[in-house]
Amino acid sequence: MPAVSVDSQQLDQNIKRFHQQVAAAGCTTRAHLKAHRTIELAVRQVAAGAVGVAVHSAQAALDLAAAGVTDVVVAWPWQEPWRWPLYVKAAHELKHFAVHVDTAETITGLGRVAAADAVQIGIRIDLRHTPAADLLLLARLADATAGVHLEGLTGYRGPETPQDIVDFSLLGQSHAEHLVEVAESIRAEGIDCPVVSAGGTPTAAGALRVAGVTEIVAGAYATLDAGLATAGACDLTEVAISVANDRADLLTDCGQPWAPESVSVPVNGRLVPGHVCPLAKNLMRGKVEITVLDGGVPVDRWLPRGRPDRE
């Protein structure tokens, strides 16, 4: 019995349904690697219609480039200057490469390194940690700095408390409205701000109700998990990933933020993770493969990795 398995047919159904939902609203989907940390599934998501992939490191972007993915965004506003040459390398390897930023120093420093190597790197202002008073300043700076170009802005607010999941769709809508409002304030300065990227699988439906959102960044939509089912974002039968009963050790810290004690739910003799993202991290650390099943028959094995920029 595989320690961890995914049902490829259910996986493909989940991907198709989510992509169709996003496309119907006139938006694109960006698949986040953090939910599974496998190059194979990321490639599968892009082949099924995702515009590209979100990652947390330049090394992961390079791994995806080697696998034929051409559009990658580093979806965390790292501030360390030693990362900038890695970003330049990724920009040379990918057709489209962008990074999240939340400081002026990152914009000017990265721009200087990129311009010296004759490459352009996309900038997305990350609203998670950027003070409101700095938003227009950063937009003006990105617009004026050689080596980088302002693509737009991004943000994420997922359910964190039991109250948040009472209506997580409204949570997604209100956050998306804020993103669009900020984008419009940037455009009022005469600065292009084409991308408005909202994050989250459970909050996507709410964000998609807001005119002006252009992209949804989501991680768990392919596999889903028991936490999303409990919240009402999917049915438990739609979860595509499970863990053998004798490998409950792989489910450490797999509770959702609003229910940290619920790390798994037993289904059909196996354990469905409460939160798939921590499971992916545990698999990567333990070098445990995911067995891919088609009609119950093993057809492939995926090893979660997602290399950091420094070990």
N, C-alpha and C positions, 0 to 999 in steps of 0.2 A: 504493500500500500504506500503510495507516495506521501512523503512528509507534507508537502504542499502541492496542490494541484489547481489548475484553472480549466474550466470547461470552455473550450475555444468557440463552440457554437453560441453559448450564452454571452461570451465576451463580445463576439461580433454583433449580436443583437443589441447589446447595451451601447456599443459604439455607434452603430447605425441610428438608433433611436435618439441619442443625445445630439449627434451631428445634425440630424434632420430638424430637431427642435430649435437648435441655434440658427441654422440656415434659414428656417422659416421666418425668423425675426430679422433677417438681413444681416446677420453677424457671422463671424468666423470663430472656429474653436481652436484654441491652442492647448495641446495636451501637456500636462505637467508630469515630468519624469518622477517626481517624488513619491507618487502613489504606488509605483511598482519597481522603479529603478532598473528596468530592463530595456536594452536597446531594441530587442525584437518586438516588444509590444509597442514601443514608441513608433517604430517603422510601420507597424500594422495600423496604428491610429492615423498616421500621415497618409498612408495608402488609402485609407477609408474616408479621407476628406479633411483631416485637421490641417490647418494652414502651416503649422510648425510645432515646435516643442519648447517648453519652458524647462530650464534646468537651474541648478544652484552652483555650478562651477564651469569654468572654461574648459576643463578637461572633459567633462561630460559633453559639452558642445562639440569638442574635437572627435570624441568617440562617435557621436551621431553623424558628424560630417563624413567620417570614414565609412559609415553604413549607408550613405546616400541621402541623408536628410539635409536639406539646404537652407532651412529657416529655423534659427534658434535664438532664444532670448534668455540671458542670465537673469532670473527673476528674484534677485535679492540685491539690495543696494550695498554691496561690499565697498569699503572705503580704503583698503590697503593698496598703496602704490605698487607693490610687487606684483599685483594681479594685472596691471595694465599691459605689460608685454604679452601676457597670455591672451588677453582680449584682442590684441592686435593680430596675434597668430590665428585666432579663431575667425576673425574678420576676413583674413586672407583665404581661409578654407571654405567659408560658407558664402552662399549667395546673399543671404540676409542675416546679419548678426547685430543684436542690440543688447543693452544692459540697463538695469534699473539704477537710478541714482537718487540721492537725497542730500547731497552737499555740493557747494560750489567748487570745493577743492577737487572733487572727483571729476567734475566736468572739465575744468581747466587742465588738470594733470593728465587725464586720459586723452583729451584733445591734443595736447602737446606731443604725447608719445605717438598717437595715431597719425597726426599730420607729418611727423618726421619719417614715418614709414609709408606715406602716401596711401593711407587707407581711411575709409569713413566708417564710423561706428554709430549705430543708432542709440539715442538716449530716450529713456522713458522715465519721467519723474514719478517716483514712488511716493504716494500720499500717506503711506502707513506711518512714516516717521518724520515727514517734512512739515515743519511749522507752517501754518497758513500764511504767515507774513513773508515767508521765503519763496512761495510758489512762483510768483511772477518774476522775482529776481532770478530764480533758476531757469525759468523758461527763456528770459531775455539772454541770459548767459549762454545757454545751449544753442540758441539761435545765432549767436554772434561768434561762437568759438570754432575755429578751423579744426578739422579732424573728427568732429562729431556733428550730428544733426538731430534736431528735436523731432522725434516721431510722435510723441504724445505723452499721455500719463496713464498710470495704472494704480490699482489699489486692491486690497483684499480685506474683507471682514466676514469671517465665518462664525457660525453659531458656537458660543462658548459656555452658555449657561442654559439650564432647563427652560428659562423664560425665552431665550433666543429661539429655541426650536418649536415654541408654540406656533409661531408663524415665521419660519425662516425665509419664506418668499418675500415678505414685507421687509425683512432685514436686507435682502439682496436688492430690493427696489430702492429703499432709502439710500443705501450706499451708492448705488449706481447714479441716482439723481445728484448726489454730491459730486461724483466724478464728472458728470456732464456739466454741471454748473461751473466747476473749476476750468474745464476745457474751454467753455464759452468765454470765461474771463481772460484766458490766454489769447484766444482769437480776437477779442476786443482790442488787444494791444497790437493787432496787425501781424501776429505770429501764427504760422501754420501749426495746427495741433490735430493731425488726422486720426490718431489712434486713441481710443478711450477703452481701456482694457479692464474688465471686472473679473474677479476671481471667484471660484467656488462651484462645486457640483450641486450642493443643496440649495444655494442661493441663486443659481443661474436663471431659474424660471422668473424670479422677481426682477433680476437685472434686465432680462430680455423684454420686459414691459416698458423699459425706459428708452425713448427715442434718443439717439446720439451715442449709445454704446455700440462699439464696433467689433469687440472681441471678448470672448469668454475664455478665461484660463481655468481649466479644471483638471483635477488629477484622478479622483476616484470613480469617475463616470464609467470607465471600462469594466472594472471588476465589481464596483459597488462594495458595500460591507453591511454588517448587521446594524451598526449605528445609524446609517442612512435609512435602513428599513424600519428601525424603531421610530425614527423621526417622521416617517411617512413619505420619504423622498423616493422610495422604491419598495418593491415587495421582496421579502426574504428569499423567495424562490428565484429571484433575478440575480442574486449575488453569485459571481462566477468563480470565486476563489475560496478554498477551504484548507484546513490543516488537520492532519491525523491526530486522533485523540492522544496518542502517546508522545506527541510533540507539542504539548501545551506550553513548553518552555519558549517556543517561538512567539508566543502571544504576550510576552511581557510588555507592559505599557501600551497595550492595544485598545484601551478604552478611549471613547470620545471625550473631548474637554468637558462636555456637560454630564457625562456619566463615566468617570475614570475607572470605576470598579468593574464595569461590564466589558471585559476584554474579549469575550467570545459568546457565541450562542450555538448549542448543539443542533445539528441538522443532518438527518440521514447518516448517522454514525460518524460524522466528522464535526469539526469545529469551524464555524464561520467567524472571522475576526470582527471585533467591534469596530475597529478603525484600521483600514488597510495600510495607511502610510507608515505607522510604526512597525507593522509586520515586514514591510519591504526593507526597512532599515535593519531589522533584526536578521533577515535573511542575508543581506549584504555582509553584515559583520560576521555571520557564521558560515558564509560561503555555501549556503543551502540553495539548491536549485529548485525551480518551479517546474513541475511536470505538466506539460500541456496535453489535455485529453480531447479527443474528437470522438464523440459517441462512446465515451468510456475507455477508449483505446489510447495509450500513450503515443504521441506523434512527435513530440519535441521536448527539449529541456532548455529553460531560460535561467541564466545566472544573474541575479540582481547585482549591479555594481555601482554606477554613478560615482566615478572617482572624484574625490575632492581635489582642489588645486594644490594643496600640500597635505601630505600624510601626517 
